[in-house]
Amino acid sequence: MHTVLKRTVLAILAMFFFLGAGLLARAQSTGTLQGTVTDSTGAVVAGAHVVATEMHTGISRTVESDSAGNYALPSLQPGTYRLVVSTTGMQPSTLENIVLAVDSTERVEVKLGVAATVETVEVNGAAEQMNISDMTVGQVISERTVQQIPLNGRHFLDLG
């Protein structure tokens, strides 16, 4: 009876050992991407959308930066990642080929630039009509202009 109890205890201990080792191995098979999002002046950017995409599988995860501009993407599978960070009013930033190894934490700082403003100028107006039938050039001269132009020996009828 005593040997049966010993075998049972050993079997239970062996089972816990293998289950515990499996859980530890699983916990160490992922990595973490983390960092801080700032703007071009160095101020932190809260609420930025951070998307990490594993480049070979296309699987992606999304988080937002907190009030201190920090983000964390824990439990990512090891691989090569693309990180895209964006927020309203700022130019998105894309970082390629971030290698994440097993049981590692990669710190990736992201700086966002100010988005380029697009300005559209619309000009409305009618084009001046051109006389293309003959080569004469002329214009209407107002009465006031006729009175103020020095004629210098010419006659006012010559102005027309």
C-alpha positions as semicolon CSV with decimal commas, in nm:
position;residue;x (nm);y (nm);z (nm)
1;M;0,000;0,000;0,000
2;H;0,284;0,228;0,083
3;T;0,441;0,190;-0,263
4;V;0,109;0,261;-0,435
5;L;0,081;0,588;-0,241
6;K;0,439;0,677;-0,334
7;R;0,372;0,612;-0,702
8;T;0,053;0,820;-0,693
9;V;0,232;1,113;-0,529
10;L;0,517;1,089;-0,780
11;A;0,269;1,076;-1,070
12;I;0,088;1,385;-0,941
13;L;0,418;1,572;-0,892
14;A;0,534;1,476;-1,240
15;M;0,204;1,599;-1,386
16;F;0,239;1,936;-1,208
17;F;0,599;1,962;-1,322
18;F;0,513;1,909;-1,689
19;L;0,209;2,140;-1,675
20;G;0,412;2,411;-1,501
21;A;0,699;2,379;-1,748
22;G;0,452;2,406;-2,037
23;L;0,299;2,723;-1,895
24;L;0,643;2,876;-1,838
25;A;0,751;2,789;-2,191
26;R;0,433;2,943;-2,330
27;A;0,477;3,261;-2,126
28;Q;0,826;3,306;-2,271
29;S;0,726;3,258;-2,635
30;T;0,606;3,616;-2,684
31;G;0,757;3,963;-2,682
32;T;0,652;4,323;-2,618
33;L;0,671;4,643;-2,821
34;Q;0,654;4,962;-2,617
35;G;0,756;5,325;-2,638
36;T;0,647;5,687;-2,625
37;V;0,476;5,895;-2,895
38;T;0,592;6,257;-2,919
39;D;0,547;6,543;-3,164
40;S;0,822;6,740;-3,340
41;T;0,868;6,965;-3,034
42;G;0,910;6,669;-2,798
43;A;0,567;6,703;-2,635
44;V;0,389;6,374;-2,565
45;V;0,093;6,277;-2,783
46;A;-0,198;6,119;-2,596
47;G;-0,456;5,909;-2,780
48;A;-0,238;5,823;-3,080
49;H;-0,338;5,505;-3,265
50;V;-0,053;5,254;-3,266
51;V;-0,086;4,956;-3,502
52;A;0,172;4,676;-3,500
53;T;0,150;4,438;-3,798
54;E;0,358;4,122;-3,827
55;M;0,494;4,153;-4,180
56;H;0,490;3,783;-4,274
57;T;0,147;3,685;-4,137
58;G;-0,035;4,019;-4,166
59;I;-0,173;3,983;-3,812
60;S;-0,205;4,321;-3,643
61;R;-0,281;4,463;-3,298
62;T;-0,394;4,816;-3,217
63;V;-0,358;5,023;-2,898
64;E;-0,376;5,392;-2,810
65;S;-0,109;5,591;-2,631
66;D;-0,201;5,693;-2,277
67;S;-0,205;6,046;-2,130
68;A;0,175;6,034;-2,095
69;G;0,216;5,932;-2,462
70;N;0,320;5,576;-2,370
71;Y;0,200;5,265;-2,550
72;A;0,256;4,894;-2,491
73;L;0,179;4,592;-2,709
74;P;0,245;4,288;-2,489
75;S;0,218;3,920;-2,585
76;L;0,316;3,961;-2,950
77;Q;0,444;3,659;-3,138
78;P;0,813;3,684;-3,231
79;G;0,870;3,817;-3,580
80;T;0,931;4,126;-3,791
81;Y;0,682;4,408;-3,738
82;R;0,567;4,728;-3,906
83;L;0,455;4,999;-3,662
84;V;0,215;5,270;-3,787
85;V;0,135;5,556;-3,550
86;S;-0,124;5,822;-3,633
87;T;-0,343;6,087;-3,476
88;T;-0,560;6,373;-3,596
89;G;-0,372;6,677;-3,726
90;M;-0,035;6,505;-3,745
91;Q;0,149;6,322;-4,019
92;P;0,147;5,944;-3,958
93;S;0,477;5,770;-3,886
94;T;0,563;5,424;-4,022
95;L;0,854;5,222;-3,886
96;E;0,950;4,905;-4,074
97;N;1,148;4,591;-3,993
98;I;1,122;4,594;-3,613
99;V;1,252;4,254;-3,507
100;L;1,087;4,112;-3,196
101;A;1,261;3,810;-3,042
102;V;1,126;3,555;-2,794
103;D;1,087;3,695;-2,441
104;S;1,214;4,041;-2,540
105;T;1,089;4,393;-2,495
106;E;1,170;4,630;-2,780
107;R;1,142;5,002;-2,705
108;V;1,042;5,201;-3,014
109;E;1,015;5,578;-2,975
110;V;0,791;5,748;-3,231
111;K;0,803;6,113;-3,337
112;L;0,507;6,253;-3,534
113;G;0,542;6,556;-3,758
114;V;0,283;6,823;-3,824
115;A;0,055;6,733;-4,111
116;A;0,105;6,938;-4,426
117;T;-0,175;7,182;-4,487
118;V;-0,336;7,186;-4,825
119;E;-0,449;7,526;-4,945
120;T;-0,668;7,564;-5,250
121;V;-0,708;7,899;-5,420
122;E;-1,003;7,929;-5,653
123;V;-1,014;8,225;-5,891
124;N;-1,343;8,315;-6,054
125;G;-1,377;8,582;-6,319
126;A;-1,448;8,634;-6,683
127;A;-1,159;8,666;-6,924
128;E;-1,131;8,989;-7,119
129;Q;-1,252;8,954;-7,476
130;M;-0,989;8,988;-7,745
131;N;-1,041;9,123;-8,093
132;I;-0,894;8,861;-8,324
133;S;-1,053;8,983;-8,650
134;D;-0,824;9,286;-8,704
135;M;-0,508;9,433;-8,553
136;T;-0,652;9,753;-8,406
137;V;-0,600;9,839;-8,042
138;G;-0,834;10,072;-7,862
139;Q;-1,010;10,151;-7,542
140;V;-1,272;10,384;-7,407
141;I;-1,133;10,702;-7,249
142;S;-1,344;10,871;-6,984
143;E;-1,436;11,239;-6,997
144;R;-1,231;11,315;-6,688
145;T;-0,919;11,157;-6,843
146;V;-0,970;11,364;-7,158
147;Q;-0,989;11,681;-6,950
148;Q;-0,677;11,600;-6,746
149;I;-0,441;11,474;-7,020
150;P;-0,201;11,742;-7,142
151;L;-0,257;11,762;-7,517
152;N;0,072;11,936;-7,602
153;G;-0,045;12,085;-7,926
154;R;-0,268;11,799;-8,030
155;H;-0,639;11,820;-8,078
156;F;-0,879;11,632;-7,851
157;L;-1,037;11,465;-8,152
158;D;-0,705;11,286;-8,209
159;L;-0,759;11,085;-7,887
160;G;-1,039;10,873;-8,033
